[in-house]
Amino acid sequence: MMADSNELYESVLCVKSEVHVYRIPPRASNRGHRAADWKLDEPAWSGRMKITAKGNIAYIKLEDKNTGELFAQAPVDQYPGIIVEAVTDSSRYFVIRIEDGNGRHAFIGIGFADRGDSFDFNVTLQDHFKWVKQESEFAKQDASQDLGPKLDLGFKEGQTIKINIGNIKKKDPSGPVKSRPMGGGFLPPPPGVKGGAVSPPAAPQMTSAAQSTAGMLLDWGRLRPQCSTLSGLVG
């Protein structure tokens, strides 16, 4: 719901300290107004100009320099338009339509001594109505979104979601278990060994039975040549 116009905040858009007002003759043709047809050296009034905005409407206010008393104002609902027209022969002069609030209106000429002031006057009105157009487009977009179906992204009761993560292999518990390779290097020496060197094992001691058997084998080896000689003699 749009707020009442009396409750809207009025902001100041631009202030110019010097502006001149001229009486203008009726326009003779559709070619536009010419400042050369005015009495530029005899302005009807001089004072300051203030541009304010209240909602979508811009107000051109002509005020006394010292007291701030309002001389005339022109409500502007679009720009460019019939409320504010530039003259055809200069960039410092404009024709505006003023109103008294009782339905009566009149066209007057205004002019700036400084060309930069006329540029600011023109740009201020352009920027305001550019903003009005953008606000109108945003309002239309919001209205179209409210009328359209709303997308419900919430989970319904009992609804679940399944996530599939690829390239992940599960370990097979029944598969062969690979033995871990042994680390390289030597085992540490057993306790009690100095210097880390391992001495070779001692030669085993022969028992008495083993010594007897060995002696028999040695004796048999010495007797074999004699047996060979005897066999040759016998043969």
C-alpha positions in Angstrom: 0.0 0.0 0.0 1.5 3.4 -1.1 2.0 5.9 1.7 0.0 9.2 1.6 1.8 12.0 -0.2 1.8 14.2 2.9 3.7 11.6 4.8 6.5 11.2 2.2 9.9 12.7 3.0 11.0 15.7 0.9 14.6 15.6 -0.1 16.7 18.4 -1.6 18.3 17.5 -4.9 19.9 20.7 -6.0 20.3 24.4 -5.0 21.4 27.3 -7.2 22.0 30.7 -5.7 21.2 32.8 -8.7 18.4 32.4 -11.3 16.4 34.9 -13.3 12.7 34.8 -14.3 11.4 36.3 -17.6 8.1 37.0 -19.1 7.8 35.2 -22.4 5.7 35.9 -25.4 3.3 33.3 -26.8 4.9 30.7 -28.9 4.4 31.6 -32.5 5.0 28.1 -34.0 5.8 24.6 -33.0 9.5 25.1 -33.5 10.0 25.9 -29.8 10.9 28.9 -27.6 13.8 31.2 -28.3 15.6 33.1 -25.5 16.5 35.8 -28.1 12.8 36.8 -28.1 12.9 37.6 -24.4 14.1 40.8 -22.7 17.2 39.2 -21.2 18.5 42.4 -19.8 15.2 43.1 -17.9 14.4 40.0 -15.8 11.0 40.1 -14.0 12.4 38.5 -10.8 15.8 37.2 -9.5 16.4 34.9 -6.6 17.6 31.3 -5.9 16.3 28.0 -7.2 15.9 24.8 -5.3 14.9 21.4 -6.7 13.3 18.9 -4.2 11.8 15.5 -4.5 8.8 14.1 -2.7 8.1 10.5 -3.9 8.2 10.4 -7.7 7.5 14.2 -8.1 10.2 16.7 -8.4 9.6 20.4 -7.5 11.3 23.4 -9.0 11.0 26.1 -6.3 11.9 29.7 -6.8 12.6 31.4 -3.5 13.8 34.7 -2.1 17.6 34.7 -1.5 17.3 36.3 1.9 14.0 35.2 3.5 13.4 31.9 1.6 9.9 33.0 0.8 8.4 31.0 -2.1 7.9 33.0 -5.2 6.6 30.2 -7.5 7.0 26.4 -8.0 6.6 23.9 -10.8 5.7 20.3 -9.9 7.5 18.0 -12.5 6.1 14.5 -13.0 8.2 13.6 -16.0 11.3 14.9 -17.8 11.7 15.8 -20.6 8.1 16.9 -21.0 5.8 19.9 -21.2 6.6 21.1 -17.7 10.2 21.8 -18.5 11.4 22.7 -22.0 14.8 23.8 -23.2 14.9 26.8 -25.6 16.2 26.2 -29.1 18.9 28.8 -29.2 20.8 28.5 -25.8 21.7 25.9 -23.2 21.2 28.4 -20.2 17.5 29.1 -20.6 14.4 27.0 -20.0 10.6 27.4 -20.0 8.8 26.0 -17.0 5.1 25.7 -16.1 4.4 27.1 -12.6 1.3 26.3 -10.5 -0.3 28.1 -7.6 -2.0 25.0 -6.0 -5.5 26.1 -7.0 -5.4 24.7 -10.6 -4.0 27.9 -12.2 -0.8 27.7 -14.1 1.4 29.9 -16.3 4.6 29.5 -18.4 7.6 31.6 -17.5 11.2 31.6 -18.7 14.2 31.0 -16.4 17.9 31.5 -17.0 21.2 31.0 -15.4 24.2 33.3 -15.5 26.6 30.3 -15.2 26.5 27.6 -17.8 27.5 25.1 -15.2 24.4 25.8 -13.2 22.2 25.1 -16.2 24.0 21.8 -16.7 23.4 20.8 -13.1 19.7 21.7 -13.4 19.3 19.5 -16.4 21.3 16.5 -15.0 19.5 16.7 -11.6 16.1 16.2 -13.3 17.4 13.4 -15.5 18.9 11.5 -12.6 15.7 11.8 -10.5 13.4 10.4 -13.2 16.0 7.7 -14.1 15.7 6.6 -10.4 11.8 6.7 -10.7 11.9 4.4 -13.7 14.2 1.9 -12.0 11.9 1.9 -8.9 8.9 1.2 -11.1 10.7 -1.7 -12.9 11.7 -3.2 -9.5 8.1 -2.9 -8.3 6.8 -4.7 -11.4 9.3 -7.6 -10.9 8.3 -8.0 -7.2 4.6 -8.1 -8.2 5.2 -10.7 -10.9 7.2 -12.9 -8.4 4.4 -12.7 -5.8 1.8 -13.8 -8.4 3.8 -16.7 -9.6 4.0 -20.2 -7.9 6.4 -20.4 -5.1 9.1 -23.1 -5.2 9.0 -25.3 -2.1 12.5 -26.7 -1.5 11.8 -28.1 1.9 11.8 -31.9 2.8 8.4 -33.4 3.2 7.7 -35.8 6.1 9.3 -39.2 5.5 11.3 -38.0 2.5 14.9 -39.0 2.3 17.8 -38.1 0.1 20.5 -40.4 -1.3 24.0 -39.2 -2.1 26.1 -41.2 -4.6 29.9 -40.6 -4.2 31.8 -42.3 -7.1 35.4 -43.5 -7.4 35.5 -45.0 -3.9 36.4 -48.8 -3.7 35.3 -50.8 -0.7 37.8 -53.2 0.9 37.1 -56.9 0.4 37.5 -58.7 3.8 37.6 -62.1 2.1 40.5 -61.2 -0.2 44.2 -62.2 0.4 46.0 -60.3 3.0 49.3 -59.0 1.8 52.1 -59.3 4.1 54.0 -56.2 5.1 57.5 -56.2 3.6 60.3 -56.4 6.1 62.3 -53.3 6.6 65.9 -53.2 5.2 69.1 -53.3 7.3 70.4 -55.7 10.0 68.8 -56.7 13.2 70.2 -55.1 16.3 72.8 -57.3 18.1 71.7 -59.3 21.1 72.3 -57.9 24.5 75.8 -58.4 26.0 77.6 -58.1 22.6 80.0 -55.2 22.5 80.7 -53.2 19.4 77.8 -54.6 17.5 79.9 -57.4 16.0 78.6 -60.9 16.1 81.3 -63.6 16.8 81.2 -66.8 14.9 79.8 -69.9 16.7 82.4 -72.1 18.4 83.2 -75.5 16.8 81.3 -78.4 18.3 83.2 -80.7 20.7 83.3 -84.4 19.6 82.1 -86.9 22.0 84.1 -90.1 22.9 81.9 -92.3 20.7 82.4 -90.0 17.8 86.2 -90.0 18.4 86.2 -93.8 18.3 84.2 -93.9 15.1 86.5 -91.4 13.5 89.5 -93.4 14.5 88.1 -96.6 13.0 87.4 -94.7 9.7 90.9 -93.4 9.6 92.4 -96.9 10.4 90.2 -98.4 7.6 91.5 -95.8 5.2 95.1 -96.9 6.0 94.4 -100.6 5.6 92.7 -100.3 2.2 95.9 -100.5 0.2 96.9 -103.7 1.9 93.5 -105.2 1.2 94.0 -104.3 -2.5 97.4 -106.0 -2.5 96.0 -109.1 -0.9 93.1 -109.3 -3.3 95.6 -109.1 -6.2 97.6 -111.9 -4.7 94.6 -114.1 -4.2 93.3 -113.5 -7.7 
